[in-house]
Amino acid sequence: MMDGIEQDYDLCYVGSMKTTIDIPDEALQEAMLHTRARTKREAIVTAVLDFNRRKRLEKLVQKLGTFEDVMTHDELRRIRERS
């Protein structure tokens, strides 16, 4: 019987990890406010996903570089008028 319970429990958490952490109440309440989360778990998952997305974007910017010589709208308009 115990094996069946453990299997059911494992199926509920496929792709996730259950853990206990100590998060300051004010920080968690603020995260819930910013994420509009209804639960603490939802706020934490949202915050972690957003953090990971931002880090991936930072790596992408480093890899692709930045645009230093982007033309302004006026410059583009002048080029089009000459054509």
N, C-alpha and C positions, 0 to 999 in steps of 0.2 A: 504494500500500500504506500509506503513512504516513497518508493521509486516513482510511482505515478504522480504524486504531489510535486516532487522535485521537477519532473519533466514538465508538468503544467506551468510551474513557476518560471522555468527557463524559457518556455515559449512566450510568456508575457513580456519578457525583457530582451528579446532578440534585437541585437544592434544597440543596446544601451547598457549602462552600468549603474547599479544602485550603490550609492555612497552616502556617508554622513559627513557634513562639513559645517563649520561654524562661520556663519556670515553675520556681520553686524546688522542688527535690526533696521537701523536707519538706511543703510545702503540697500538692503533688500526691498524695503518699502519704496525707496526712490526708484529702484529698477522696475518694480511692479507698476509704478505710476507712469514711467517713461514708455514701458512696453505695452501698457494697458492690459497686462496679464491679470487673469482672475485667480491664478494660483502661484505659489512661490516657485514651484517646479517650472511652470510656463515662463515665468520671468527669467529664471536662470537659463533655461534652454534657449530662449530668445536671445539673451545677452551673449551666450557662448557662440551661437550661430553667427550673430552679428560681428563679434570679435574676429572669428575665423574668416568671415567674408572680407573684412577690412584688411586683415593681414595678407590674404591672397591678392587683393587689389594693390597693396603696397609692393608686393613682389612683382606684379605685372608692370607697374609703373617703372620700377627699377630695371626690369628687363627690356621694356620698350623705349624708355627714355621719356623726355618731355619735349614739348614744342616750344622752342625759344623764338622762332621767327614766324609766328602765326600772323597773317595779315589781318588788318582791321576791316571792318565793314566798309569804311570809306575807301580803303585801298582796293578792295575787291570791286566796288562800284566803278572806280576810275578805270580799272583794267577792262571791265565790261564795256564802258562807254567808248574806249579806244577801239575796240574790236568791231 
